[in-house]
Amino acid sequence: MKKYLLDSVILIDHFNNISQATNFIKKNHKLCYISAITRAEVLTGFQNE
């Protein structure tokens, strides 16, 4: 079974309503993971807004 380690780019695209990113995550949500580094990058980006 494939598993996906998502990068901050796809998460940012999802939060910016890029349909390809959102559709990928919706289709594969049970197989998607993020690293602690990606989590920190995304949370830092939200804090800076």
PDB file with one MODEL, atoms N, CA, C and O in Angstrom:
MODEL        1
ATOM      1  N   MET A   1       0.837  -1.172   0.000  1.00  0.00           N
ATOM      2  CA  MET A   1       0.000   0.000   0.000  1.00  0.00           C
ATOM      3  C   MET A   1       0.893   1.249   0.000  1.00  0.00           C
ATOM      4  O   MET A   1       1.836   1.352   0.784  1.00  0.00           O
ATOM      5  N   LYS A   2       0.579   2.184  -0.885  1.00  0.00           N
ATOM      6  CA  LYS A   2       1.321   3.439  -0.945  1.00  0.00           C
ATOM      7  C   LYS A   2       0.944   4.330   0.225  1.00  0.00           C
ATOM      8  O   LYS A   2      -0.195   4.331   0.694  1.00  0.00           O
ATOM      9  N   LYS A   3       1.930   5.086   0.682  1.00  0.00           N
ATOM     10  CA  LYS A   3       1.710   6.137   1.672  1.00  0.00           C
ATOM     11  C   LYS A   3       2.368   7.392   1.128  1.00  0.00           C
ATOM     12  O   LYS A   3       3.348   7.314   0.388  1.00  0.00           O
ATOM     13  N   TYR A   4       1.833   8.543   1.492  1.00  0.00           N
ATOM     14  CA  TYR A   4       2.331   9.810   0.973  1.00  0.00           C
ATOM     15  C   TYR A   4       2.794  10.706   2.112  1.00  0.00           C
ATOM     16  O   TYR A   4       2.042  10.978   3.049  1.00  0.00           O
ATOM     17  N   LEU A   5       4.032  11.159   2.023  1.00  0.00           N
ATOM     18  CA  LEU A   5       4.565  12.132   2.959  1.00  0.00           C
ATOM     19  C   LEU A   5       4.445  13.490   2.287  1.00  0.00           C
ATOM     20  O   LEU A   5       5.183  13.801   1.352  1.00  0.00           O
ATOM     21  N   LEU A   6       3.515  14.289   2.770  1.00  0.00           N
ATOM     22  CA  LEU A   6       3.209  15.556   2.117  1.00  0.00           C
ATOM     23  C   LEU A   6       4.204  16.638   2.515  1.00  0.00           C
ATOM     24  O   LEU A   6       4.640  16.717   3.663  1.00  0.00           O
ATOM     25  N   ASP A   7       4.545  17.459   1.546  1.00  0.00           N
ATOM     26  CA  ASP A   7       5.405  18.607   1.762  1.00  0.00           C
ATOM     27  C   ASP A   7       4.530  19.825   2.047  1.00  0.00           C
ATOM     28  O   ASP A   7       3.329  19.816   1.781  1.00  0.00           O
ATOM     29  N   SER A   8       5.139  20.855   2.582  1.00  0.00           N
ATOM     30  CA  SER A   8       4.376  22.070   2.883  1.00  0.00           C
ATOM     31  C   SER A   8       3.752  22.682   1.634  1.00  0.00           C
ATOM     32  O   SER A   8       2.716  23.340   1.726  1.00  0.00           O
ATOM     33  N   VAL A   9       4.357  22.478   0.477  1.00  0.00           N
ATOM     34  CA  VAL A   9       3.836  23.064  -0.766  1.00  0.00           C
ATOM     35  C   VAL A   9       2.417  22.576  -1.053  1.00  0.00           C
ATOM     36  O   VAL A   9       1.546  23.386  -1.371  1.00  0.00           O
ATOM     37  N   ILE A  10       2.170  21.287  -0.947  1.00  0.00           N
ATOM     38  CA  ILE A  10       0.824  20.778  -1.245  1.00  0.00           C
ATOM     39  C   ILE A  10      -0.175  21.240  -0.189  1.00  0.00           C
ATOM     40  O   ILE A  10      -1.337  21.493  -0.506  1.00  0.00           O
ATOM     41  N   LEU A  11       0.266  21.352   1.059  1.00  0.00           N
ATOM     42  CA  LEU A  11      -0.639  21.844   2.100  1.00  0.00           C
ATOM     43  C   LEU A  11      -0.976  23.314   1.887  1.00  0.00           C
ATOM     44  O   LEU A  11      -2.128  23.717   2.044  1.00  0.00           O
ATOM     45  N   ILE A  12       0.015  24.110   1.532  1.00  0.00           N
ATOM     46  CA  ILE A  12      -0.225  25.529   1.255  1.00  0.00           C
ATOM     47  C   ILE A  12      -1.149  25.679   0.054  1.00  0.00           C
ATOM     48  O   ILE A  12      -2.055  26.512   0.064  1.00  0.00           O
ATOM     49  N   ASP A  13      -0.920  24.871  -0.985  1.00  0.00           N
ATOM     50  CA  ASP A  13      -1.820  24.897  -2.143  1.00  0.00           C
ATOM     51  C   ASP A  13      -3.248  24.556  -1.725  1.00  0.00           C
ATOM     52  O   ASP A  13      -4.200  25.198  -2.169  1.00  0.00           O
ATOM     53  N   HIS A  14      -3.391  23.558  -0.883  1.00  0.00           N
ATOM     54  CA  HIS A  14      -4.722  23.181  -0.384  1.00  0.00           C
ATOM     55  C   HIS A  14      -5.369  24.354   0.356  1.00  0.00           C
ATOM     56  O   HIS A  14      -6.536  24.666   0.116  1.00  0.00           O
ATOM     57  N   PHE A  15      -4.625  25.004   1.251  1.00  0.00           N
ATOM     58  CA  PHE A  15      -5.169  26.134   2.012  1.00  0.00           C
ATOM     59  C   PHE A  15      -5.471  27.330   1.117  1.00  0.00           C
ATOM     60  O   PHE A  15      -6.292  28.177   1.469  1.00  0.00           O
ATOM     61  N   ASN A  16      -4.814  27.402  -0.036  1.00  0.00           N
ATOM     62  CA  ASN A  16      -5.071  28.473  -1.009  1.00  0.00           C
ATOM     63  C   ASN A  16      -6.097  28.062  -2.063  1.00  0.00           C
ATOM     64  O   ASN A  16      -6.224  28.709  -3.102  1.00  0.00           O
ATOM     65  N   ASN A  17      -6.827  26.984  -1.785  1.00  0.00           N
ATOM     66  CA  ASN A  17      -7.918  26.507  -2.650  1.00  0.00           C
ATOM     67  C   ASN A  17      -7.470  26.104  -4.053  1.00  0.00           C
ATOM     68  O   ASN A  17      -8.191  26.323  -5.026  1.00  0.00           O
ATOM     69  N   ILE A  18      -6.280  25.515  -4.153  1.00  0.00           N
ATOM     70  CA  ILE A  18      -5.832  24.942  -5.420  1.00  0.00           C
ATOM     71  C   ILE A  18      -6.479  23.559  -5.516  1.00  0.00           C
ATOM     72  O   ILE A  18      -6.163  22.661  -4.737  1.00  0.00           O
ATOM     73  N   SER A  19      -7.375  23.403  -6.465  1.00  0.00           N
ATOM     74  CA  SER A  19      -8.217  22.201  -6.511  1.00  0.00           C
ATOM     75  C   SER A  19      -7.423  20.911  -6.654  1.00  0.00           C
ATOM     76  O   SER A  19      -7.814  19.892  -6.083  1.00  0.00           O
ATOM     77  N   GLN A  20      -6.326  20.921  -7.392  1.00  0.00           N
ATOM     78  CA  GLN A  20      -5.547  19.692  -7.562  1.00  0.00           C
ATOM     79  C   GLN A  20      -5.005  19.203  -6.217  1.00  0.00           C
ATOM     80  O   GLN A  20      -5.020  18.004  -5.939  1.00  0.00           O
ATOM     81  N   ALA A  21      -4.533  20.121  -5.393  1.00  0.00           N
ATOM     82  CA  ALA A  21      -4.007  19.739  -4.082  1.00  0.00           C
ATOM     83  C   ALA A  21      -5.129  19.234  -3.179  1.00  0.00           C
ATOM     84  O   ALA A  21      -4.990  18.204  -2.520  1.00  0.00           O
ATOM     85  N   THR A  22      -6.226  19.957  -3.157  1.00  0.00           N
ATOM     86  CA  THR A  22      -7.365  19.563  -2.328  1.00  0.00           C
ATOM     87  C   THR A  22      -7.915  18.209  -2.754  1.00  0.00           C
ATOM     88  O   THR A  22      -8.211  17.364  -1.910  1.00  0.00           O
ATOM     89  N   ASN A  23      -8.053  18.004  -4.042  1.00  0.00           N
ATOM     90  CA  ASN A  23      -8.571  16.726  -4.540  1.00  0.00           C
ATOM     91  C   ASN A  23      -7.639  15.573  -4.191  1.00  0.00           C
ATOM     92  O   ASN A  23      -8.104  14.494  -3.824  1.00  0.00           O
ATOM     93  N   PHE A  24      -6.332  15.786  -4.302  1.00  0.00           N
ATOM     94  CA  PHE A  24      -5.375  14.732  -3.952  1.00  0.00           C
ATOM     95  C   PHE A  24      -5.510  14.368  -2.479  1.00  0.00           C
ATOM     96  O   PHE A  24      -5.548  13.189  -2.127  1.00  0.00           O
ATOM     97  N   ILE A  25      -5.580  15.373  -1.628  1.00  0.00           N
ATOM     98  CA  ILE A  25      -5.691  15.109  -0.192  1.00  0.00           C
ATOM     99  C   ILE A  25      -7.013  14.423   0.135  1.00  0.00           C
ATOM    100  O   ILE A  25      -7.038  13.481   0.927  1.00  0.00           O
ATOM    101  N   LYS A  26      -8.098  14.877  -0.457  1.00  0.00           N
ATOM    102  CA  LYS A  26      -9.404  14.240  -0.222  1.00  0.00           C
ATOM    103  C   LYS A  26      -9.392  12.778  -0.649  1.00  0.00           C
ATOM    104  O   LYS A  26      -9.895  11.909   0.064  1.00  0.00           O
ATOM    105  N   LYS A  27      -8.814  12.516  -1.818  1.00  0.00           N
ATOM    106  CA  LYS A  27      -8.800  11.157  -2.363  1.00  0.00           C
ATOM    107  C   LYS A  27      -7.910  10.226  -1.541  1.00  0.00           C
ATOM    108  O   LYS A  27      -8.205   9.038  -1.415  1.00  0.00           O
ATOM    109  N   ASN A  28      -6.830  10.756  -0.986  1.00  0.00           N
ATOM    110  CA  ASN A  28      -5.818   9.919  -0.336  1.00  0.00           C
ATOM    111  C   ASN A  28      -5.631  10.221   1.147  1.00  0.00           C
ATOM    112  O   ASN A  28      -4.596   9.866   1.711  1.00  0.00           O
ATOM    113  N   HIS A  29      -6.593  10.859   1.790  1.00  0.00           N
ATOM    114  CA  HIS A  29      -6.389  11.349   3.152  1.00  0.00           C
ATOM    115  C   HIS A  29      -5.970  10.272   4.151  1.00  0.00           C
ATOM    116  O   HIS A  29      -5.246  10.568   5.102  1.00  0.00           O
ATOM    117  N   LYS A  30      -6.401   9.059   3.957  1.00  0.00           N
ATOM    118  CA  LYS A  30      -6.025   7.994   4.895  1.00  0.00           C
ATOM    119  C   LYS A  30      -4.592   7.520   4.689  1.00  0.00           C
ATOM    120  O   LYS A  30      -4.049   6.792   5.521  1.00  0.00           O
ATOM    121  N   LEU A  31      -3.983   7.931   3.587  1.00  0.00           N
ATOM    122  CA  LEU A  31      -2.623   7.507   3.267  1.00  0.00           C
ATOM    123  C   LEU A  31      -1.623   8.651   3.367  1.00  0.00           C
ATOM    124  O   LEU A  31      -0.443   8.473   3.066  1.00  0.00           O
ATOM    125  N   CYS A  32      -2.087   9.827   3.790  1.00  0.00           N
ATOM    126  CA  CYS A  32      -1.241  11.020   3.812  1.00  0.00           C
ATOM    127  C   CYS A  32      -0.706  11.291   5.215  1.00  0.00           C
ATOM    128  O   CYS A  32      -1.413  11.159   6.213  1.00  0.00           O
ATOM    129  N   TYR A  33       0.552  11.671   5.252  1.00  0.00           N
ATOM    130  CA  TYR A  33       1.228  12.002   6.497  1.00  0.00           C
ATOM    131  C   TYR A  33       2.036  13.269   6.283  1.00  0.00           C
ATOM    132  O   TYR A  33       2.367  13.620   5.151  1.00  0.00           O
ATOM    133  N   ILE A  34       2.353  13.957   7.380  1.00  0.00           N
ATOM    134  CA  ILE A  34       3.266  15.094   7.296  1.00  0.00           C
ATOM    135  C   ILE A  34       4.338  14.920   8.371  1.00  0.00           C
ATOM    136  O   ILE A  34       4.105  14.308   9.413  1.00  0.00           O
ATOM    137  N   SER A  35       5.499  15.468   8.094  1.00  0.00           N
ATOM    138  CA  SER A  35       6.589  15.405   9.065  1.00  0.00           C
ATOM    139  C   SER A  35       6.445  16.534  10.076  1.00  0.00           C
ATOM    140  O   SER A  35       5.673  17.472   9.876  1.00  0.00           O
ATOM    141  N   ALA A  36       7.194  16.431  11.156  1.00  0.00           N
ATOM    142  CA  ALA A  36       7.203  17.498  12.159  1.00  0.00           C
ATOM    143  C   ALA A  36       7.718  18.798  11.553  1.00  0.00           C
ATOM    144  O   ALA A  36       7.257  19.879  11.917  1.00  0.00           O
ATOM    145  N   ILE A  37       8.662  18.697  10.642  1.00  0.00           N
ATOM    146  CA  ILE A  37       9.213  19.887   9.992  1.00  0.00           C
ATOM    147  C   ILE A  37       8.151  20.556   9.130  1.00  0.00           C
ATOM    148  O   ILE A  37       8.003  21.777   9.172  1.00  0.00           O
ATOM    149  N   THR A  38       7.411  19.774   8.348  1.00  0.00           N
ATOM    150  CA  THR A  38       6.343  20.335   7.515  1.00  0.00           C
ATOM    151  C   THR A  38       5.283  20.988   8.387  1.00  0.00           C
ATOM    152  O   THR A  38       4.799  22.074   8.070  1.00  0.00           O
ATOM    153  N   ARG A  39       4.926  20.343   9.467  1.00  0.00           N
ATOM    154  CA  ARG A  39       3.938  20.919  10.393  1.00  0.00           C
ATOM    155  C   ARG A  39       4.418  22.272  10.903  1.00  0.00           C
ATOM    156  O   ARG A  39       3.656  23.239  10.921  1.00  0.00           O
ATOM    157  N   ALA A  40       5.674  22.342  11.315  1.00  0.00           N
ATOM    158  CA  ALA A  40       6.233  23.597  11.825  1.00  0.00           C
ATOM    159  C   ALA A  40       6.254  24.674  10.747  1.00  0.00           C
ATOM    160  O   ALA A  40       5.948  25.833  11.025  1.00  0.00           O
ATOM    161  N   GLU A  41       6.612  24.300   9.515  1.00  0.00           N
ATOM    162  CA  GLU A  41       6.634  25.266   8.411  1.00  0.00           C
ATOM    163  C   GLU A  41       5.249  25.862   8.180  1.00  0.00           C
ATOM    164  O   GLU A  41       5.104  27.076   8.038  1.00  0.00           O
ATOM    165  N   VAL A  42       4.247  25.010   8.143  1.00  0.00           N
ATOM    166  CA  VAL A  42       2.882  25.471   7.878  1.00  0.00           C
ATOM    167  C   VAL A  42       2.376  26.332   9.033  1.00  0.00           C
ATOM    168  O   VAL A  42       1.793  27.391   8.802  1.00  0.00           O
ATOM    169  N   LEU A  43       2.590  25.896  10.261  1.00  0.00           N
ATOM    170  CA  LEU A  43       2.133  26.678  11.413  1.00  0.00           C
ATOM    171  C   LEU A  43       2.846  28.023  11.496  1.00  0.00           C
ATOM    172  O   LEU A  43       2.228  29.028  11.848  1.00  0.00           O
ATOM    173  N   THR A  44       4.123  28.055  11.180  1.00  0.00           N
ATOM    174  CA  THR A  44       4.874  29.309  11.167  1.00  0.00           C
ATOM    175  C   THR A  44       4.319  30.243  10.107  1.00  0.00           C
ATOM    176  O   THR A  44       4.211  31.448  10.334  1.00  0.00           O
ATOM    177  N   GLY A  45       3.968  29.701   8.960  1.00  0.00           N
ATOM    178  CA  GLY A  45       3.380  30.510   7.900  1.00  0.00           C
ATOM    179  C   GLY A  45       2.069  31.143   8.319  1.00  0.00           C
ATOM    180  O   GLY A  45       1.800  32.294   7.978  1.00  0.00           O
ATOM    181  N   PHE A  46       1.247  30.406   9.056  1.00  0.00           N
ATOM    182  CA  PHE A  46      -0.025  30.953   9.530  1.00  0.00           C
ATOM    183  C   PHE A  46       0.203  32.045  10.577  1.00  0.00           C
ATOM    184  O   PHE A  46      -0.529  33.034  10.610  1.00  0.00           O
ATOM    185  N   GLN A  47       1.201  31.873  11.419  1.00  0.00           N
ATOM    186  CA  GLN A  47       1.483  32.865  12.459  1.00  0.00           C
ATOM    187  C   GLN A  47       1.972  34.176  11.863  1.00  0.00           C
ATOM    188  O   GLN A  47       1.753  35.243  12.436  1.00  0.00           O
ATOM    189  N   ASN A  48       2.639  34.100  10.707  1.00  0.00           N
ATOM    190  CA  ASN A  48       3.200  35.290  10.075  1.00  0.00           C
ATOM    191  C   ASN A  48       2.172  36.078   9.279  1.00  0.00           C
ATOM    192  O   ASN A  48       2.474  37.175   8.808  1.00  0.00           O
ATOM    193  N   GLU A  49       0.980  35.555   9.120  1.00  0.00           N
ATOM    194  CA  GLU A  49      -0.045  36.261   8.330  1.00  0.00           C
ATOM    195  C   GLU A  49      -0.765  37.295   9.139  1.00  0.00           C
ATOM    196  O   GLU A  49      -1.654  37.974   8.624  1.00  0.00           O
TER     197      GLU A  49
ENDMDL
END
